[in-house]
Amino acid sequence: QVQLVESGGGLVQAGGSLRLSCAASGRTLHTFSAYAMGWFRQAPGKAREFVAGIRWSEGSAVYADSVKGRFTISRDNAKNTVYLQMNSLKPEDTAVYYCAAGRPPQIATMTAYAYWGQGTQVTASS
């Protein structure tokens, strides 16, 4: 069983920065080259959407167009942790952010992720 715990959310002014962390435990996911870690977000009344994802072993990353150039995903294999550095935050970035782990053929495919954290709130005020 894989457990995921997100942290680092909070309230910031528009234009500010936050760094989210997702710690995985229970299994050594980085031993599987096809496994990935992803960040998704969901605003009130909206569908959950892909934000960023990274292949656990390879480090290749994919970003949603809405965050490209502002957000950076990275991982620390030794800590079994993935990070999301969020810069130049906008009010439209306000959402609950979820960490997920899985083996998706396409890294942005939400339904292919098997394990999910409980989410962390990010609020960017105007």
C-alpha positions as CSV (number, residue, x, y, z in Angstrom):
1,Q,0.0,0.0,0.0
2,V,1.2,3.5,-0.9
3,Q,0.5,6.5,1.3
4,L,0.8,10.1,0.1
5,V,0.9,13.1,2.4
6,E,0.8,16.6,1.0
7,S,2.1,19.7,2.8
8,G,3.0,23.3,2.1
9,G,-0.3,24.9,1.1
10,G,-1.4,28.2,2.5
11,L,-2.6,31.7,1.8
12,V,-0.4,34.1,-0.3
13,Q,-0.8,37.3,-2.2
14,A,-1.1,37.1,-6.0
15,G,2.4,37.1,-7.4
16,G,3.8,35.2,-4.4
17,S,5.2,31.7,-4.2
18,L,4.6,28.4,-2.4
19,R,6.3,25.1,-2.5
20,L,4.2,22.0,-2.0
21,S,5.6,18.7,-0.9
22,C,4.3,15.1,-1.3
23,A,5.9,12.4,0.7
24,A,5.3,8.8,-0.3
25,S,5.6,5.8,2.0
26,G,4.9,2.1,2.1
27,R,6.7,1.2,-1.1
28,T,9.8,2.2,-3.0
29,L,8.1,3.7,-6.0
30,H,11.3,4.9,-7.6
31,T,12.4,1.3,-8.4
32,F,9.8,1.3,-11.2
33,S,10.9,3.3,-14.2
34,A,7.3,3.8,-15.6
35,Y,5.9,5.1,-12.3
36,A,5.0,8.7,-12.1
37,M,4.0,11.3,-9.5
38,G,1.5,13.9,-10.4
39,W,-0.1,17.1,-9.0
40,F,-3.8,17.8,-9.7
41,R,-6.0,20.6,-8.4
42,Q,-9.7,21.2,-7.9
43,A,-11.4,24.5,-7.3
44,P,-15.0,24.7,-5.8
45,G,-17.5,23.8,-8.5
46,K,-14.8,22.8,-10.9
47,A,-13.6,19.4,-12.1
48,R,-10.2,18.2,-11.0
49,E,-7.5,19.0,-13.5
50,F,-3.9,18.0,-14.2
51,V,-1.2,20.5,-13.1
52,A,2.2,18.8,-13.4
53,G,3.7,15.3,-13.4
54,I,7.1,13.7,-13.3
55,R,8.4,10.2,-14.0
56,W,9.8,8.9,-10.8
57,S,13.1,7.4,-12.0
58,E,13.7,9.4,-15.2
59,G,12.8,12.9,-14.0
60,S,11.0,13.9,-17.1
61,A,8.2,16.4,-16.4
62,V,5.0,17.5,-18.1
63,Y,3.0,20.7,-17.3
64,A,-0.4,22.0,-17.9
65,D,-0.4,25.0,-20.3
66,S,-1.9,27.1,-17.5
67,V,1.1,26.7,-15.2
68,K,4.0,26.3,-17.7
69,G,6.8,28.7,-17.0
70,R,5.5,29.4,-13.4
71,F,5.4,26.0,-11.7
72,T,8.3,23.5,-11.5
73,I,7.9,19.9,-10.4
74,S,10.9,18.0,-9.0
75,R,11.6,14.9,-7.0
76,D,14.0,13.6,-4.4
77,N,14.3,9.8,-4.8
78,A,16.2,9.4,-1.5
79,K,13.3,11.0,0.4
80,N,10.5,9.5,-1.8
81,T,9.2,13.1,-2.1
82,V,8.0,15.1,-5.0
83,Y,7.8,18.9,-4.9
84,L,5.8,21.6,-6.7
85,Q,7.4,25.0,-6.7
86,M,4.7,27.6,-7.5
87,N,5.8,31.1,-8.5
88,S,3.9,34.1,-9.8
89,L,0.7,32.7,-8.3
90,K,-2.6,34.0,-9.7
91,P,-6.1,34.0,-8.1
92,E,-7.1,31.4,-10.6
93,D,-4.5,29.0,-9.1
94,T,-6.6,28.9,-5.9
95,A,-7.7,25.3,-5.4
96,V,-7.1,22.1,-3.3
97,Y,-4.0,20.5,-4.7
98,Y,-3.7,16.7,-4.7
99,C,-0.6,14.5,-5.0
100,A,-1.1,11.2,-6.9
101,A,1.1,8.2,-7.8
102,G,0.6,5.6,-10.4
103,R,1.8,4.1,-13.7
104,P,0.1,6.2,-16.4
105,P,1.0,5.6,-20.0
106,Q,0.3,9.3,-20.5
107,I,1.5,11.3,-17.5
108,A,-1.4,13.7,-17.5
109,T,-4.1,11.0,-17.5
110,M,-5.8,11.4,-14.1
111,T,-7.7,8.1,-14.1
112,A,-4.4,6.1,-14.4
113,Y,-3.2,7.2,-11.0
114,A,-4.0,4.6,-8.3
115,Y,-2.9,6.4,-5.1
116,W,-4.0,9.8,-3.9
117,G,-3.3,12.1,-1.0
118,Q,-5.9,14.1,0.9
119,G,-5.1,17.4,-0.6
120,T,-3.7,20.8,0.6
121,Q,-5.4,24.1,0.2
122,V,-3.6,26.8,-1.9
123,T,-5.2,30.3,-1.9
124,A,-3.8,33.2,-3.9
125,S,-5.6,36.5,-3.1
126,S,-5.9,39.4,-5.4
